[in-house]
Amino acid sequence: MQTIVSNDLMLLRESLTREFAKPHQMSPLAEDWILVGNRDTGRWVQKHLTDALGGLANTRFLTVAQALSELSRNNNETALSSALFWSVAT
């Protein structure tokens, strides 16, 4: 597992492009996971990686909740899907 953390989407895109351009250390059919803050960010990164690399296969863009669900082998989406709550100071 490798961690790339940044708030700059261009830096993330460049780092991921360099990483995916390298030969895969495991099986070329092994699935790669990329954790993103939300689905829209995942789609943006996916589009730019596909454009930069000429294609992208066996790569999943997951939110943190989706990754936790996959890792815990608990596929009950209702357990992790919740409404957003904001505290309001009065």
VMD Tcl script that draws the C-alpha trace (Angstrom):
set ca {
  {0.00 0.00 0.00}
  {1.19 3.48 -0.79}
  {-0.22 6.70 0.58}
  {-0.31 9.96 -1.32}
  {-1.99 12.75 0.63}
  {-2.59 16.22 -0.75}
  {-5.26 18.88 -1.05}
  {-3.92 19.83 -4.48}
  {-5.72 17.76 -7.13}
  {-3.06 18.48 -9.75}
  {-0.34 17.14 -7.45}
  {-2.42 14.03 -6.76}
  {-3.00 13.51 -10.46}
  {0.70 13.84 -11.26}
  {1.71 11.51 -8.41}
  {-0.84 8.89 -9.42}
  {0.15 9.15 -13.09}
  {3.81 8.50 -12.20}
  {2.83 5.61 -9.94}
  {0.54 3.96 -12.50}
  {3.12 4.39 -15.28}
  {5.49 2.06 -13.38}
  {5.26 -1.70 -13.95}
  {2.89 -3.36 -11.48}
  {4.84 -5.11 -8.70}
  {2.16 -7.74 -8.17}
  {0.05 -9.45 -10.75}
  {-0.92 -7.12 -13.61}
  {-4.50 -8.23 -12.97}
  {-4.43 -7.18 -9.29}
  {-7.00 -4.53 -8.50}
  {-5.83 -1.10 -7.37}
  {-7.87 0.99 -4.95}
  {-7.75 4.75 -4.83}
  {-9.50 6.35 -1.88}
  {-11.06 9.73 -2.58}
  {-13.07 12.21 -0.55}
  {-16.16 11.90 -2.73}
  {-17.37 10.33 -5.96}
  {-16.95 13.52 -7.97}
  {-13.27 13.74 -7.08}
  {-12.89 10.09 -8.00}
  {-14.45 10.66 -11.42}
  {-12.21 13.69 -12.04}
  {-9.05 11.76 -11.10}
  {-10.20 8.75 -13.14}
  {-10.79 10.89 -16.23}
  {-7.40 12.60 -16.00}
  {-5.54 9.34 -15.30}
  {-7.23 7.70 -18.27}
  {-6.28 10.63 -20.51}
  {-2.67 10.69 -19.26}
  {-2.09 6.93 -19.41}
  {-4.20 6.11 -22.46}
  {-6.40 3.76 -20.43}
  {-7.10 2.56 -16.92}
  {-8.15 -0.95 -15.94}
  {-8.72 -2.82 -12.68}
  {-8.80 0.38 -10.67}
  {-11.53 1.27 -8.21}
  {-12.15 4.74 -6.85}
  {-13.70 4.36 -3.41}
  {-14.86 6.74 -0.76}
  {-13.64 6.08 2.77}
  {-17.01 4.58 3.74}
  {-16.93 2.22 0.76}
  {-13.37 1.15 1.56}
  {-14.22 0.48 5.21}
  {-17.21 -1.57 4.11}
  {-15.02 -3.62 1.74}
  {-12.27 -4.11 4.31}
  {-14.66 -5.20 7.03}
  {-16.39 -7.52 4.56}
  {-19.64 -5.98 5.75}
  {-21.54 -5.23 2.57}
  {-24.44 -3.72 4.46}
  {-24.43 -0.27 2.87}
  {-27.03 1.02 5.31}
  {-24.60 0.58 8.20}
  {-22.24 3.24 6.86}
  {-24.57 5.41 4.84}
  {-25.84 8.20 6.98}
  {-27.10 11.71 6.58}
  {-24.69 14.56 7.06}
  {-25.07 16.55 10.23}
  {-23.71 19.99 11.06}
  {-23.66 21.49 14.48}
  {-25.21 24.91 14.63}
  {-24.00 27.29 17.30}
  {-26.85 29.23 18.86}
}
mol new
graphics top color blue
foreach p $ca { graphics top sphere $p radius 0.5 }
foreach p [lrange $ca 0 end-1] q [lrange $ca 1 end] { graphics top cylinder $p $q radius 0.2 }
display resetview
